């Protein structure tokens, strides 16, 4: 979010933020908590998810550095729209809404950075909605794996996400997702090692997801 800022403006952000650490499995915030801060992730990974009244979970995304969480609440001051849980040990910076607004008044360019981040969030959510209409479950599983692999150019990519979490992200039952993973494994696109998934053919998963290889 802040990559385009001048060094002076970035230093102001860092000076106004509070360092935070989170252990694996620790909840950063719950859905409907007060939305009073922006979390800038420096190390680790965080799962962002929704909880239905039936206690079912829907995993929206996995956030990694240098991405941020809580940008929507930062602007409107509304309660958190989702929950966030550390799936690895994390280090972060927490920027309060009051400190953020002070920074915006002195450096309006910071608001441009937030608006770009919000635009990216809206595009991602729109794409996820379209995936549930136009992609079958194996296609959604493939696309979730591609997203989790990020921009990696490595021959093999390790994804630290178990199949239950992957089912939450793809919007299917664990059994159905397991079948899709088994099918991909039989084709040589990936393999499983305990709670990890090792992607061995990312271009093939891209093609199965209807993405550019």
ABEGO torsion letter per residue (X at the ends): XAAABBAAAAAAAAAABBBBBBBBGBBABBBGBBBABBBBBABEBBBBBBBBAAGBBBBABBBBOABBBGAAAAAAGBBBABBBBBABBBBBBBBBAAAAAAAAAABAAAAAAAAAAAAAAAAAAAAAAAAAAABBAAAAAAAAAAAAAEABABABBBBBBBAAAAAAAAGBBAAAAAAAAAAAAAAGABBBBEABBBBABAAAAAAAAGBBX
